[in-house]
Structures are given as C-alpha cells and as structure tokens.
C-alpha cells in the first residue's frame, strides 16, 4: 500500500508532506538553498572566465558576481576565484569576497548561538 502525500493539511491522523514541511526544521531547506547559491556563484565565475578569453564576448557584470556572493554564495565565489584564477588581480574582489564571507560567517555564528 502506498502512502499518500498531500500538500494540504488533513483532519485525519496521517502524516502528510505539508505537516513535515511546516513542523520540521528549516535547516535542510536553508542548507539546500545555500548549496544552490554557492554552486551558482562558482559556475558564474567559471562562465565569466571562459567569456573573458573570447575577444568581444559579453561578460557577466561584476555587480552580479558580488550579488551572488552577498546572497550566500561567497564560499562558491571564492572557490571559483581560486579554481579559475579569475578576478584575482582586482583588489576589490580579492578583499571584498573574503570580507563578505567573514561577515556572513559571523552572522551565522551569531544566529546559531
């Protein structure tokens, strides 16, 4: 017999997906979103590096790269900078991305404790 999953709460005593999502911990959702944002920031760095090698190609704006880091993707952006050796000669990236990471880590520690 298959379990029924519903997105709306039911009056019966069945455990529904809605009940698990509403009453469960938000930690898996937060970790999943942060993983996606970090993957996106890493991919943006790689894509922009590839486009930088093509003469006349449209590039990703620097503010977009910073925005992806500000939205929680600073570890992915920093890893992308190191792996692709991209934006490492720009002082505002070399200082800014690690600074964003430190601020986000301090904020996470403050929220955790």
C-alpha positions as CSV (number, residue, x, y, z in Angstrom):
1,X,0.0,0.0,0.0
2,X,1.4,3.4,-1.0
3,X,1.5,6.3,1.4
4,X,-0.5,9.3,0.3
5,X,1.3,12.7,0.4
6,X,-0.8,15.8,0.3
7,X,0.3,19.4,0.2
8,X,-2.7,20.5,2.3
9,X,-3.3,19.6,5.9
10,X,-5.8,16.8,6.5
11,X,-8.1,16.2,9.5
12,X,-7.1,12.6,9.9
13,X,-4.1,11.4,11.8
14,X,-2.0,10.7,8.7
15,X,1.4,12.3,8.4
16,X,1.4,14.5,5.3
17,X,4.3,16.2,3.5
18,X,2.7,19.5,4.5
19,X,2.9,18.6,8.2
20,X,6.6,17.6,7.8
21,X,7.5,20.8,6.0
22,X,5.6,23.1,8.4
23,X,6.6,21.5,11.6
24,X,10.0,20.2,10.6
25,X,13.3,22.0,11.0
26,X,14.1,24.7,8.3
27,X,17.7,23.7,8.4
28,X,17.6,21.3,5.4
29,X,15.9,23.9,3.3
30,X,18.4,26.6,4.3
31,X,21.3,24.2,3.6
32,X,19.8,23.3,0.2
33,X,19.3,26.9,-0.8
34,X,22.9,27.8,0.2
35,X,24.3,24.9,-1.7
36,X,22.4,26.0,-4.8
37,X,23.6,29.7,-4.4
38,X,27.2,28.6,-3.9
39,X,27.0,26.3,-7.0
40,X,25.6,29.2,-9.0
41,X,28.3,31.6,-7.8
42,X,31.0,29.1,-8.6
43,X,29.5,28.5,-12.1
44,X,29.2,32.2,-12.7
45,X,32.9,32.7,-12.0
46,X,33.8,29.8,-14.4
47,X,31.5,31.1,-17.1
48,X,32.8,34.6,-16.8
49,X,36.4,33.4,-17.0
50,X,35.6,31.4,-20.2
51,X,33.9,34.5,-21.7
52,X,36.9,36.7,-20.7
53,X,39.1,34.6,-23.0
54,X,36.9,35.3,-26.0
55,X,37.5,38.6,-27.6
56,X,34.4,40.8,-27.7
57,X,32.2,38.3,-25.8
58,X,29.5,39.6,-23.5
59,X,30.6,39.2,-19.9
60,X,28.9,38.9,-16.5
61,X,28.7,42.2,-14.7
62,X,30.9,42.5,-11.6
63,X,27.9,43.6,-9.5
64,X,26.2,40.3,-10.5
65,X,29.2,38.4,-9.2
66,X,29.2,40.4,-6.0
67,X,25.4,39.9,-5.6
68,X,25.8,36.2,-5.9
69,X,28.3,36.3,-3.1
70,X,26.1,38.6,-1.0
71,X,23.2,36.2,-1.3
72,X,25.1,33.5,0.4
73,X,27.4,32.3,-2.3
74,X,30.6,33.8,-1.0
75,X,32.3,30.4,-0.5
76,X,31.4,29.3,-4.0
77,X,32.6,32.7,-5.4
78,X,35.9,32.5,-3.5
79,X,36.4,28.9,-4.6
80,X,35.6,29.9,-8.2
81,X,38.2,32.7,-8.0
82,X,40.8,30.3,-6.8
83,X,40.0,27.4,-9.2
84,X,39.6,29.5,-12.3
85,X,42.1,32.2,-11.3
86,X,39.5,34.7,-12.1
87,X,39.3,38.3,-10.8
88,X,42.4,37.8,-8.7
89,X,44.1,40.9,-9.9
90,X,41.2,43.1,-8.9
91,X,41.7,44.3,-5.3
92,X,38.0,44.8,-4.7
93,X,37.4,41.1,-5.4
94,X,40.5,39.9,-3.5
95,X,39.4,41.9,-0.4
96,X,35.6,42.0,-1.0
97,X,34.7,38.4,-1.4
98,X,36.6,37.1,1.7
99,X,35.2,40.1,3.7
100,X,31.7,39.1,2.7
101,X,32.5,35.5,3.7
102,X,33.7,36.7,7.1
103,X,30.7,38.8,7.7
104,X,28.3,36.0,6.7
105,X,30.2,33.5,9.0
106,X,30.0,36.0,11.9
107,X,26.3,36.5,11.2
108,X,25.7,32.7,11.0
109,X,27.6,32.2,14.3
110,X,25.6,35.0,16.0
111,X,22.3,33.5,14.8
112,X,23.3,30.0,15.8
113,X,24.3,30.9,19.3
